[in-house]
Amino acid sequence: VINYDTGLEWKLSAYIGFTVIGCLFIGQIRNLKWLVPFSAMANVFILITFGIVLYYLFSGTLVFSDKPLIGEIKQIPLFFSTVIFAMEGIGSVMPVENAMKKPQQFLGCPGVLNISMSIVVVLYAVIGFLGYARYGDVVKGSITLNLQYGEV
């Protein structure tokens, strides 16, 4: 996207290097409370991206009549691996629970984990459902790749 929008011709290794340097600095933070600004900023960007994607999804027609409602049986492993990858934030569960003032509120019904994961699942399901209705089988690996260049 940066190469396309700015006209820069950087190699992939440059982008990987910048990302690694940023991750190394953030990875040095040991106390979770210092990660709050980064997490809040990431959440804001994710919500903005959801808004932009929803705008483009609703800017066209959503048609189901020409699309199969259920995939082939051989695609089930791909489905489960994609879902597991999307929900893989489990590595931060124990540190968050240990850092809470009332860790007993983390699990249970309705615990912090259940509520937050329910919100994530609903958001992913809405984007996936509407993305399939809009683009069908020609949807790319990331829904943002289907957005029109130049407008965003």
DSSP file (Angstrom, degrees, kcal/mol; ACC not computed):
  #  RESIDUE AA STRUCTURE BP1 BP2  ACC     N-H-->O    O-->H-N    N-H-->O    O-->H-N    TCO  KAPPA ALPHA  PHI   PSI    X-CA   Y-CA   Z-CA
    1    1 A V     >        0   0    0      0, 0.0     4,-3.0     0, 0.0     5,-0.3   0.000 360.0 360.0 360.0 -43.1    0.0    0.0    0.0
    2    2 A I  H  >  +     0   0    0      1,-0.2     4,-2.4     2,-0.2     6,-0.6   0.928 360.0  48.7 -63.2 -43.8    2.8    2.4    0.9
    3    3 A N  H  > S+     0   0    0      1,-0.2     4,-1.4     2,-0.2    -1,-0.2   0.909 115.3  45.1 -60.6 -41.6    4.6    1.7   -2.4
    4    4 A Y  H  4 S+     0   0    0      1,-0.2    -2,-0.2     2,-0.2    -1,-0.2   0.927 118.9  39.2 -69.7 -45.9    1.3    2.2   -4.4
    5    5 A D  H  < S+     0   0    0     -4,-3.0    -2,-0.2     1,-0.2    -1,-0.2   0.815 127.0  31.1 -78.5 -30.9    0.2    5.4   -2.6
    6    6 A T  H  < S-     0   0    0     -4,-2.4    -3,-0.2    -5,-0.3    -1,-0.2   0.621  97.4-123.7-104.3 -14.9    3.5    7.2   -2.2
    7    7 A G     <  +     0   0    0     -4,-1.4    -4,-0.2    -5,-0.4    -3,-0.1   0.504  60.0 146.6  82.4   3.6    5.4    6.0   -5.3
    8    8 A L        -     0   0    0     -6,-0.6    -1,-0.3     1,-0.1     2,-0.1  -0.419  40.9-152.1 -70.7 149.6    8.3    4.7   -3.1
    9    9 A E        +     0   0    0     -3,-0.1     2,-0.2    -2,-0.1    -1,-0.1  -0.469  32.5 157.9-121.0  59.1   10.0    1.5   -4.3
   10   10 A W        -     0   0    0     -2,-0.1     2,-0.1     1,-0.1    -7,-0.1  -0.539  40.1-116.6 -82.9 149.8   11.3   -0.1   -1.1
   11   11 A K    >>  -     0   0    0     -2,-0.2     4,-1.2     1,-0.1     3,-0.9  -0.411  25.2-110.4 -79.3 161.0   12.1   -3.7   -0.9
   12   12 A L  H 3> S+     0   0    0      1,-0.2     4,-2.3     2,-0.2     5,-0.2   0.842 116.3  63.5 -59.7 -34.8   10.1   -6.1    1.3
   13   13 A S  H 3> S+     0   0    0      1,-0.2     4,-2.3     2,-0.2    -1,-0.2   0.823  97.9  56.0 -63.0 -30.9   13.2   -6.5    3.5
   14   14 A A  H <> S+     0   0    0     -3,-0.9     4,-2.3     2,-0.2    -1,-0.2   0.925 108.7  46.4 -66.1 -43.9   13.0   -2.8    4.5
   15   15 A Y  H  X S+     0   0    0     -4,-1.2     4,-2.2     1,-0.2    -2,-0.2   0.902 112.5  50.2 -64.8 -40.4    9.4   -3.2    5.7
   16   16 A I  H  X S+     0   0    0     -4,-2.3     4,-2.6     2,-0.2    -1,-0.2   0.910 109.8  51.7 -63.3 -41.5   10.3   -6.3    7.6
   17   17 A G  H  X S+     0   0    0     -4,-2.3     4,-2.4     2,-0.2    -2,-0.2   0.920 110.1  47.6 -61.5 -45.5   13.3   -4.5    9.2
   18   18 A F  H  X S+     0   0    0     -4,-2.3     4,-2.2     1,-0.2    -1,-0.2   0.899 113.5  48.6 -62.8 -40.1   11.1   -1.5   10.3
   19   19 A T  H  X S+     0   0    0     -4,-2.2     4,-2.5     2,-0.2    -2,-0.2   0.913 110.9  49.7 -66.5 -42.5    8.5   -3.9   11.7
   20   20 A V  H  X S+     0   0    0     -4,-2.6     4,-2.5     2,-0.2    -2,-0.2   0.913 110.1  50.9 -63.3 -42.9   11.1   -6.0   13.6
   21   21 A I  H  X S+     0   0    0     -4,-2.4     4,-2.0     2,-0.2    -1,-0.2   0.931 112.1  47.0 -61.5 -45.3   12.7   -2.8   15.1
   22   22 A G  H  X S+     0   0    0     -4,-2.2     4,-2.3     1,-0.2     5,-0.2   0.912 112.9  48.9 -61.7 -42.6    9.2   -1.7   16.3
   23   23 A C  H  X S+     0   0    0     -4,-2.5     4,-2.6     1,-0.2    -1,-0.2   0.865 108.0  54.9 -66.2 -35.9    8.4   -5.1   17.7
   24   24 A L  H  X S+     0   0    0     -4,-2.5     4,-0.7     2,-0.2    -1,-0.2   0.915 110.2  45.9 -63.8 -42.1   11.8   -5.3   19.5
   25   25 A F  H >< S+     0   0    0     -4,-2.0     3,-0.9     1,-0.2     4,-0.3   0.941 116.2  43.9 -66.2 -46.3   11.1   -1.9   21.3
   26   26 A I  H >< S+     0   0    0     -4,-2.3     3,-1.4     1,-0.2    -2,-0.2   0.858 108.3  60.2 -67.0 -33.6    7.5   -2.9   22.3
   27   27 A G  H 3< S+     0   0    0     -4,-2.6    -1,-0.2     1,-0.3    -2,-0.2   0.675  93.6  65.7 -67.6 -17.1    8.7   -6.3   23.3
   28   28 A Q  T << S+     0   0    0     -3,-0.9     2,-0.5    -4,-0.7    -1,-0.3   0.598  76.0 103.1 -79.6 -11.0   11.0   -4.8   25.9
   29   29 A I    <   +     0   0    0     -3,-1.4     6,-0.0    -4,-0.3    -3,-0.0  -0.627  46.1 178.4 -76.8 120.7    8.1   -3.5   27.9
   30   30 A R        +     0   0    0     -2,-0.5     2,-0.5     1,-0.0    -1,-0.2   0.749  58.5  71.2 -95.8 -28.1    7.6   -5.8   30.9
   31   31 A N  S >  S-     0   0    0      1,-0.1     3,-1.4     2,-0.0     4,-0.4  -0.803  71.5-145.0 -97.4 128.1    4.7   -4.1   32.6
   32   32 A L  G >> S+     0   0    0     -2,-0.5     3,-1.3     1,-0.3     4,-0.5   0.782  94.7  67.5 -63.1 -27.6    1.3   -4.5   30.9
   33   33 A K  G >4 S+     0   0    0      1,-0.3     3,-0.5     2,-0.2    -1,-0.3   0.774  95.5  56.9 -67.4 -22.1    0.1   -1.0   32.0
   34   34 A W  G <4 S+     0   0    0     -3,-1.4     4,-0.4     1,-0.2    -1,-0.3   0.656 101.1  57.8 -79.9 -14.7    2.8    0.5   29.7
   35   35 A L  G <> S+     0   0    0     -3,-1.3     4,-2.6    -4,-0.4     5,-0.2   0.569  80.9  90.9 -86.5  -9.9    1.3   -1.3   26.8
   36   36 A V  H <X S+     0   0    0     -3,-0.5     4,-3.0    -4,-0.5     5,-0.2   0.899  84.0  50.2 -56.3 -46.4   -2.2    0.3   27.3
   37   37 A P  H  > S+     0   0    0      0, 0.0     4,-2.4     0, 0.0    -1,-0.2   0.908 113.0  47.0 -61.2 -38.9   -1.5    3.2   25.0
   38   38 A F  H  > S+     0   0    0     -4,-0.4     4,-2.4     2,-0.2    -2,-0.2   0.914 114.3  47.2 -66.5 -41.8   -0.3    1.0   22.2
   39   39 A S  H  X S+     0   0    0     -4,-2.6     4,-2.5     2,-0.2    -1,-0.2   0.909 112.4  49.3 -65.6 -42.5   -3.3   -1.4   22.7
   40   40 A A  H  X S+     0   0    0     -4,-3.0     4,-2.2    -5,-0.2    -2,-0.2   0.914 111.7  48.9 -63.3 -42.6   -5.7    1.6   22.7
   41   41 A M  H  X S+     0   0    0     -4,-2.4     4,-2.2    -5,-0.2    -2,-0.2   0.913 111.7  49.4 -63.7 -42.2   -4.2    3.0   19.6
   42   42 A A  H  X S+     0   0    0     -4,-2.4     4,-2.3     1,-0.2    -2,-0.2   0.901 110.0  51.3 -63.2 -41.1   -4.4   -0.4   17.8
   43   43 A N  H  X S+     0   0    0     -4,-2.5     4,-2.4     2,-0.2    -1,-0.2   0.893 108.9  50.8 -64.1 -39.5   -8.0   -0.8   18.9
   44   44 A V  H  X S+     0   0    0     -4,-2.2     4,-2.4     2,-0.2    -2,-0.2   0.930 111.3  48.0 -62.7 -45.2   -8.9    2.6   17.5
   45   45 A F  H  X S+     0   0    0     -4,-2.2     4,-2.4     1,-0.2    -2,-0.2   0.881 110.8  51.5 -63.7 -37.7   -7.2    1.8   14.1
   46   46 A I  H  X S+     0   0    0     -4,-2.3     4,-2.6     2,-0.2    -1,-0.2   0.920 110.5  48.0 -65.0 -43.1   -9.1   -1.6   14.0
   47   47 A L  H  X S+     0   0    0     -4,-2.4     4,-2.3     2,-0.2    -2,-0.2   0.893 111.4  50.3 -65.1 -39.2  -12.4    0.2   14.6
   48   48 A I  H  X S+     0   0    0     -4,-2.4     4,-2.4     2,-0.2    -2,-0.2   0.922 111.1  49.3 -62.5 -43.2  -11.7    2.7   11.9
   49   49 A T  H  X S+     0   0    0     -4,-2.4     4,-2.8     2,-0.2    -2,-0.2   0.910 109.3  51.5 -63.3 -42.5  -10.8   -0.1    9.5
   50   50 A F  H  X S+     0   0    0     -4,-2.6     4,-2.8     1,-0.2    -1,-0.2   0.919 110.1  50.4 -59.3 -42.8  -14.0   -1.9   10.4
   51   51 A G  H  X S+     0   0    0     -4,-2.3     4,-2.2     2,-0.2    -2,-0.2   0.920 111.8  46.5 -60.8 -44.9  -15.9    1.3    9.6
   52   52 A I  H  X S+     0   0    0     -4,-2.4     4,-2.1     2,-0.2    -2,-0.2   0.925 113.7  48.5 -64.2 -44.7  -14.2    1.7    6.3
   53   53 A V  H  X S+     0   0    0     -4,-2.8     4,-2.5     1,-0.2    -2,-0.2   0.925 111.5  49.6 -62.7 -44.5  -14.7   -1.9    5.3
   54   54 A L  H  X S+     0   0    0     -4,-2.8     4,-2.2    -5,-0.2    -1,-0.2   0.889 108.0  54.8 -61.9 -38.4  -18.4   -1.7    6.3
   55   55 A Y  H  X S+     0   0    0     -4,-2.2     4,-0.7     1,-0.2    -1,-0.2   0.939 112.5  42.3 -58.6 -47.6  -18.8    1.4    4.2
   56   56 A Y  H  < S+     0   0    0     -4,-2.1     4,-0.5     1,-0.2    -2,-0.2   0.835 111.4  55.5 -71.4 -31.9  -17.5   -0.3    1.1
   57   57 A L  H >< S+     0   0    0     -4,-2.5     3,-0.6     1,-0.2    -1,-0.2   0.905 112.9  41.5 -65.7 -39.5  -19.4   -3.5    1.8
   58   58 A F  H 3< S+     0   0    0     -4,-2.2    -1,-0.2     1,-0.2    -2,-0.2   0.553  97.7  76.8 -85.1  -7.4  -22.7   -1.6    1.9
   59   59 A S  T 3< S+     0   0    0     -4,-0.7    -1,-0.2    -3,-0.2     2,-0.2   0.674 100.5  42.7 -76.4 -14.9  -21.8    0.7   -1.1
   60   60 A G  S <  S-     0   0    0     -3,-0.6     2,-0.3    -4,-0.5    74,-0.0  -0.565 103.8 -75.5-116.2-175.5  -22.6   -2.2   -3.4
   61   61 A T        -     0   0    0     -2,-0.2     2,-0.7    73,-0.1    -2,-0.1  -0.639  32.9-143.3 -86.2 139.9  -25.3   -4.8   -3.6
   62   62 A L        +     0   0    0     -2,-0.3     2,-0.4    -4,-0.1    72,-0.2  -0.901  29.0 175.6-102.2 109.3  -25.3   -7.7   -1.2
   63   63 A V        +     0   0    0     70,-1.6    73,-0.1    -2,-0.7    -2,-0.0  -0.953  23.3 169.8-123.1 132.3  -26.5  -10.8   -3.2
   64   64 A F    >   +     0   0    0     -2,-0.4     3,-1.7     2,-0.1    -1,-0.1   0.537  62.2  87.6-110.4 -13.0  -26.8  -14.4   -1.9
   65   65 A S  T 3  S+     0   0    0      1,-0.3    -1,-0.1     3,-0.0    -2,-0.0   0.790  94.0  42.0 -64.0 -28.1  -28.8  -15.9   -4.8
   66   66 A D  T 3  S+     0   0    0      2,-0.1    -1,-0.3     0, 0.0    -2,-0.1   0.294 103.5  80.7-101.1  10.8  -25.7  -16.8   -6.9
   67   67 A K  S <  S-     0   0    0     -3,-1.7     2,-0.2    69,-0.1    69,-0.0  -0.923  81.6-115.0-119.8 140.3  -23.5  -18.0   -4.0
   68   68 A P        -     0   0    0      0, 0.0    -2,-0.1     0, 0.0     3,-0.1  -0.527  18.0-148.8 -69.7 138.3  -23.4  -21.4   -2.3
   69   69 A L  S    S+     0   0    0     -2,-0.2     2,-0.4     1,-0.1    -2,-0.0   0.722  82.0  41.9 -81.3 -21.4  -24.4  -21.1    1.4
   70   70 A I  S    S-     0   0    0     -3,-0.0    -1,-0.1     0, 0.0     3,-0.1  -0.989  81.1-133.6-128.9 135.9  -22.2  -24.0    2.5
   71   71 A G        -     0   0    0     -2,-0.4     2,-0.1     1,-0.2    -2,-0.0  -0.173  37.3 -79.0 -78.5 175.8  -18.7  -24.7    1.4
   72   72 A E    >   -     0   0    0      1,-0.1     3,-1.6     3,-0.0     4,-0.2  -0.382  38.0-116.0 -73.9 155.2  -17.2  -28.0    0.4
   73   73 A I  G >  S+     0   0    0      1,-0.3     3,-1.4     2,-0.2    -1,-0.1   0.808 113.0  63.4 -62.5 -31.1  -16.3  -30.6    3.0
   74   74 A K  G 3  S+     0   0    0      1,-0.3     4,-0.3     2,-0.1    -1,-0.3   0.619  95.7  60.8 -71.9 -10.5  -12.6  -30.4    2.0
   75   75 A Q  G <> S+     0   0    0     -3,-1.6     4,-2.1     1,-0.2    -1,-0.3   0.471  77.5  90.8 -93.0  -2.6  -12.5  -26.7    3.0
   76   76 A I  H <> S+     0   0    0     -3,-1.4     4,-2.5    -4,-0.2     5,-0.2   0.909  84.3  51.3 -62.6 -44.2  -13.4  -27.4    6.7
   77   77 A P  H  > S+     0   0    0      0, 0.0     4,-2.5     0, 0.0    -1,-0.2   0.900 110.2  50.5 -60.2 -37.8   -9.7  -27.6    7.8
   78   78 A L  H  > S+     0   0    0     -4,-0.3     4,-2.1     2,-0.2    -2,-0.2   0.904 110.0  51.0 -63.4 -40.8   -9.0  -24.3    6.1
   79   79 A F  H  X S+     0   0    0     -4,-2.1     4,-2.4     2,-0.2    -1,-0.2   0.949 112.6  44.5 -60.5 -50.5  -11.9  -22.8    7.9
   80   80 A F  H  X S+     0   0    0     -4,-2.5     4,-2.6     1,-0.2     5,-0.2   0.886 112.6  51.1 -65.9 -38.5  -10.9  -24.0   11.4
   81   81 A S  H  X S+     0   0    0     -4,-2.5     4,-2.1    -5,-0.2    -1,-0.2   0.883 111.3  48.9 -66.5 -35.9   -7.2  -23.0   10.8
   82   82 A T  H  X S+     0   0    0     -4,-2.1     4,-2.3    -5,-0.2    -2,-0.2   0.915 112.3  48.0 -67.2 -43.0   -8.3  -19.5    9.8
   83   83 A V  H  X S+     0   0    0     -4,-2.4     4,-1.6     2,-0.2    -2,-0.2   0.922 112.3  48.8 -64.2 -43.9  -10.6  -19.2   12.8
   84   84 A I  H  < S+     0   0    0     -4,-2.6    -1,-0.2     1,-0.2    -2,-0.2   0.906 111.4  50.1 -63.5 -41.2   -7.9  -20.4   15.2
   85   85 A F  H >< S+     0   0    0     -4,-2.1     3,-1.2     1,-0.2    -1,-0.2   0.906 110.1  50.5 -62.7 -41.1   -5.4  -18.0   13.7
   86   86 A A  H 3< S+     0   0    0     -4,-2.3    -1,-0.2     1,-0.3    -2,-0.2   0.797 115.4  42.4 -68.0 -28.0   -7.8  -15.1   14.1
   87   87 A M  T 3< S+     0   0    0     -4,-1.6     2,-0.3     1,-0.2     3,-0.3   0.145  78.0 120.0-102.1  19.1   -8.4  -15.9   17.7
   88   88 A E    X   +     0   0    0     -3,-1.2     3,-0.7     1,-0.2    -1,-0.2   0.120  30.9 110.8 -80.8  24.4   -4.8  -16.6   18.7
   89   89 A G  G >   +     0   0    0     -2,-0.3     3,-1.6     1,-0.2    -1,-0.2   0.231  40.4 112.1 -78.4  17.3   -4.5  -14.0   21.4
   90   90 A I  G >>  +     0   0    0      1,-0.3     3,-1.4    -3,-0.3     4,-0.6   0.717  59.0  74.6 -65.8 -21.2   -4.3  -16.7   24.0
   91   91 A G  G <4 S+     0   0    0     -3,-0.7    -1,-0.3     1,-0.3    -2,-0.1   0.733  97.5  47.1 -64.9 -21.5   -0.7  -15.9   24.8
   92   92 A S  G <> S+     0   0    0     -3,-1.6     4,-1.7     1,-0.1    -1,-0.3   0.413  88.9  89.0 -98.6   1.6   -1.7  -12.7   26.6
   93   93 A V  H <> S+     0   0    0     -3,-1.4     4,-2.6    -4,-0.2     5,-0.2   0.954  87.8  44.5 -66.6 -51.1   -4.5  -14.3   28.7
   94   94 A M  H  X S+     0   0    0     -4,-0.6     4,-2.6     1,-0.2     5,-0.2   0.922 113.6  48.4 -64.8 -45.8   -2.4  -15.4   31.7
   95   95 A P  H  > S+     0   0    0      0, 0.0     4,-1.5     0, 0.0    -1,-0.2   0.892 113.6  48.8 -61.6 -36.3   -0.4  -12.1   32.1
   96   96 A V  H  X S+     0   0    0     -4,-1.7     4,-0.8     2,-0.2    -2,-0.2   0.936 112.3  47.6 -67.4 -44.6   -3.7  -10.1   31.8
   97   97 A E  H >< S+     0   0    0     -4,-2.6     3,-0.7     1,-0.2    -1,-0.2   0.905 112.5  49.5 -62.4 -40.9   -5.4  -12.3   34.4
   98   98 A N  H 3< S+     0   0    0     -4,-2.6    -1,-0.2     1,-0.2    -2,-0.2   0.788 110.2  51.2 -68.8 -27.1   -2.4  -12.1   36.7
   99   99 A A  H 3< S+     0   0    0     -4,-1.5    -1,-0.2    -5,-0.2    -2,-0.2   0.550  88.2 105.5 -88.0  -7.6   -2.3   -8.3   36.4
  100  100 A M    <<  -     0   0    0     -4,-0.8     4,-0.0    -3,-0.7     6,-0.0  -0.410  69.6-138.0 -74.8 148.4   -5.9   -7.8   37.2
  101  101 A K  S    S+     0   0    0      1,-0.3    -1,-0.1    -2,-0.1     3,-0.1   0.870 105.7  28.9 -69.0 -37.0   -7.0   -6.4   40.6
  102  102 A K  S >  S+     0   0    0      1,-0.1     3,-2.0     2,-0.0    -1,-0.3  -0.738  71.1 174.9-123.3  81.4   -9.9   -9.0   40.7
  103  103 A P  G >> S+     0   0    0      0, 0.0     3,-1.6     0, 0.0     4,-0.6   0.709  73.0  72.6 -63.3 -19.1   -8.6  -12.0   38.7
  104  104 A Q  G 34 S+     0   0    0      1,-0.3     3,-0.1     2,-0.2    -7,-0.0   0.712  90.6  60.2 -68.2 -17.4  -11.7  -14.0   39.6
  105  105 A Q  G <4 S+     0   0    0     -3,-2.0     7,-2.1     1,-0.2    -1,-0.3   0.492  87.9  76.0 -85.0  -3.3  -13.7  -11.7   37.2
  106  106 A F  T <4 S+     0   0    0     -3,-1.6     7,-2.4     5,-0.2     8,-0.5   0.945 102.6  28.0 -73.4 -48.2  -11.5  -12.8   34.2
  107  107 A L  S  < S+     0   0    0     -4,-0.6     5,-0.2     4,-0.2     2,-0.2  -0.425  93.4  62.3-101.1-179.5  -13.2  -16.2   33.7
  108  108 A G  S >  S-     0   0    0     -2,-0.1     3,-1.7     3,-0.1     6,-0.3  -0.504  92.4 -23.5  99.6-169.1  -16.7  -17.3   34.5
  109  109 A C  T 3  S+     0   0    0      1,-0.4    -2,-0.1    -2,-0.2     3,-0.1  -0.977 137.7   3.7-126.3 118.2  -20.0  -16.1   33.3
  110  110 A P  T 3  S+     0   0    0      0, 0.0    -1,-0.4     0, 0.0     2,-0.1   0.391  97.4 160.1 -89.4 116.9  -19.9  -13.4   32.2
  111  111 A G    <>  -     0   0    0     -3,-1.7     4,-2.4     1,-0.1    -5,-0.2  -0.414  54.9-102.5 -91.2 170.8  -16.2  -12.9   32.6
  112  112 A V  H  > S+     0   0    0     -7,-2.1     4,-2.5     1,-0.2     5,-0.2   0.901 122.2  50.6 -59.6 -42.8  -13.9  -10.4   30.9
  113  113 A L  H  > S+     0   0    0     -7,-2.4     4,-2.5     1,-0.2     5,-0.3   0.923 110.9  48.0 -63.7 -44.7  -12.6  -13.1   28.6
  114  114 A N  H  > S+     0   0    0     -8,-0.5     4,-1.9    -6,-0.3    -2,-0.2   0.916 114.5  45.6 -63.4 -43.7  -16.1  -14.3   27.6
  115  115 A I  H  X S+     0   0    0     -4,-2.4     4,-2.0     2,-0.2    -2,-0.2   0.942 115.2  45.6 -66.4 -47.3  -17.4  -10.8   26.9
  116  116 A S  H  X S+     0   0    0     -4,-2.5     4,-2.1    -5,-0.2    -2,-0.2   0.910 114.6  47.1 -66.2 -41.5  -14.3   -9.6   24.9
  117  117 A M  H  X S+     0   0    0     -4,-2.5     4,-2.6    -5,-0.2    -1,-0.2   0.843 109.4  55.2 -69.5 -31.7  -14.1  -12.8   22.8
  118  118 A S  H  X S+     0   0    0     -4,-1.9     4,-2.4    -5,-0.3    -1,-0.2   0.911 108.3  48.5 -64.5 -41.5  -17.8  -12.6   22.1
  119  119 A I  H  X S+     0   0    0     -4,-2.0     4,-2.4     2,-0.2    -2,-0.2   0.927 112.6  48.2 -62.8 -44.7  -17.4   -9.1   20.8
  120  120 A V  H  X S+     0   0    0     -4,-2.1     4,-2.6     1,-0.2     5,-0.2   0.921 111.7  49.3 -62.4 -44.7  -14.5  -10.2   18.6
  121  121 A V  H  X S+     0   0    0     -4,-2.6     4,-2.6     1,-0.2    -1,-0.2   0.911 111.6  49.0 -62.9 -42.7  -16.4  -13.2   17.2
  122  122 A V  H  X S+     0   0    0     -4,-2.4     4,-2.5     2,-0.2    -1,-0.2   0.928 112.2  48.1 -63.6 -44.8  -19.4  -11.1   16.4
  123  123 A L  H  X S+     0   0    0     -4,-2.4     4,-2.3     1,-0.2     5,-0.2   0.932 114.3  45.9 -62.0 -45.7  -17.3   -8.4   14.6
  124  124 A Y  H  X S+     0   0    0     -4,-2.6     4,-2.8     1,-0.2    -1,-0.2   0.906 113.0  50.5 -63.0 -41.5  -15.4  -11.1   12.6
  125  125 A A  H  X S+     0   0    0     -4,-2.6     4,-2.9    -5,-0.2     5,-0.2   0.905 110.6  48.8 -65.2 -41.3  -18.7  -12.9   11.7
  126  126 A V  H  X S+     0   0    0     -4,-2.5     4,-2.6     2,-0.2     5,-0.3   0.943 114.4  44.7 -63.4 -47.8  -20.3   -9.7   10.5
  127  127 A I  H  X S+     0   0    0     -4,-2.3     4,-2.4    -5,-0.2    -2,-0.2   0.916 116.6  46.9 -63.5 -42.6  -17.4   -8.7    8.4
  128  128 A G  H  X S+     0   0    0     -4,-2.8     4,-2.2    -5,-0.2    -2,-0.2   0.920 114.2  46.5 -64.9 -44.6  -17.0  -12.3    7.0
  129  129 A F  H  X S+     0   0    0     -4,-2.9     4,-2.1    -5,-0.2    -2,-0.2   0.944 118.0  40.9 -63.7 -49.7  -20.8  -12.6    6.3
  130  130 A L  H  X S+     0   0    0     -4,-2.6     4,-2.0    -5,-0.2    -1,-0.2   0.859 113.1  55.0 -69.6 -34.5  -21.1   -9.3    4.6
  131  131 A G  H  X>S+     0   0    0     -4,-2.4     4,-2.8    -5,-0.3     5,-0.6   0.899 110.1  46.1 -64.3 -40.0  -17.8   -9.7    2.8
  132  132 A Y  H  X5S+     0   0    0     -4,-2.2     4,-1.6     1,-0.2    -2,-0.2   0.894 111.6  52.0 -68.3 -39.2  -19.0  -13.0    1.3
  133  133 A A  H  <5S+     0   0    0     -4,-2.1   -70,-1.6    -5,-0.2    -2,-0.2   0.863 118.0  38.2 -63.9 -34.6  -22.3  -11.5    0.4
  134  134 A R  H  <5S+     0   0    0     -4,-2.0    -2,-0.2   -72,-0.2    -1,-0.2   0.924 134.0  17.0 -83.1 -47.3  -20.6   -8.6   -1.4
  135  135 A Y  H ><5S-     0   0    0     -4,-2.8     3,-1.3     1,-0.2    -3,-0.2   0.656  82.8-167.9-106.6 -19.2  -17.6  -10.3   -3.1
  136  136 A G  G ><< -     0   0    0     -4,-1.6     3,-1.2    -5,-0.6    -1,-0.2  -0.362  66.9 -16.9  66.8-142.9  -18.4  -14.0   -3.1
  137  137 A D  G 3  S+     0   0    0      1,-0.3    -1,-0.2    -2,-0.1    -5,-0.1   0.590 128.9  70.6 -75.2 -10.6  -15.6  -16.5   -3.9
  138  138 A V  G <   +     0   0    0     -3,-1.3    -1,-0.3    -6,-0.1    -2,-0.2   0.354  68.4 125.7 -89.1   7.8  -13.5  -13.8   -5.5
  139  139 A V    <   -     0   0    0     -3,-1.2     4,-0.1     1,-0.1     2,-0.0  -0.419  60.0-126.3 -64.4 140.6  -12.8  -12.2   -2.1
  140  140 A K        -     0   0    0      2,-0.3     6,-0.1     3,-0.1    -1,-0.1  -0.235  31.9 -86.9 -84.1 176.6   -9.1  -11.9   -1.5
  141  141 A G  S    S+     0   0    0      1,-0.1     2,-0.4     2,-0.1    -1,-0.1   0.795 119.8  33.0 -56.7 -33.0   -7.1  -13.2    1.5
  142  142 A S  S >  S-     0   0    0      1,-0.1     3,-1.9     0, 0.0     4,-0.4  -0.993  80.1-135.6-124.5 133.8   -7.8  -10.0    3.4
  143  143 A I  G >  S+     0   0    0     -2,-0.4     3,-1.4     1,-0.3     4,-0.3   0.792 103.6  65.0 -60.0 -27.8  -11.0   -8.1    3.0
  144  144 A T  G >  S+     0   0    0      1,-0.3     3,-1.0     2,-0.2    -1,-0.3   0.745  89.5  66.4 -68.9 -21.2   -9.1   -4.9    2.8
  145  145 A L  G <  S+     0   0    0     -3,-1.9    -1,-0.3     1,-0.2    -2,-0.2   0.677  93.9  60.6 -71.6 -16.0   -7.4   -6.0   -0.4
  146  146 A N  G <  S+     0   0    0     -3,-1.4    -1,-0.2    -4,-0.4    -2,-0.2   0.578  81.9 105.6 -84.8 -10.2  -10.9   -5.8   -2.1
  147  147 A L  S <  S-     0   0    0     -3,-1.0     2,-0.3    -4,-0.3   -94,-0.0  -0.369  84.4 -97.9 -70.3 151.6  -11.2   -2.1   -1.4
  148  148 A Q    >>  -     0   0    0      1,-0.1     4,-0.9    -2,-0.0     3,-0.8  -0.518  36.7-124.0 -74.6 130.3  -10.7    0.2   -4.3
  149  149 A Y  T 34 S+     0   0    0     -2,-0.3    -1,-0.1     1,-0.2    -4,-0.0  -0.427  91.1  28.1 -70.2 147.4   -7.3    1.8   -4.5
  150  150 A G  T 34 S+     0   0    0     -2,-0.1    -1,-0.2     1,-0.1    -2,-0.0  -0.020 109.6  68.9  95.0 -30.4   -7.1    5.6   -4.6
  151  151 A E  T <4        0   0    0     -3,-0.8    -2,-0.2     1,-0.2    -1,-0.1   0.828 360.0 360.0 -88.9 -34.2  -10.3    6.2   -2.6
  152  152 A V     <        0   0    0     -4,-0.9    -1,-0.2  -100,-0.0    -3,-0.1   0.473 360.0 360.0 -80.4 360.0   -9.2    4.9    0.8
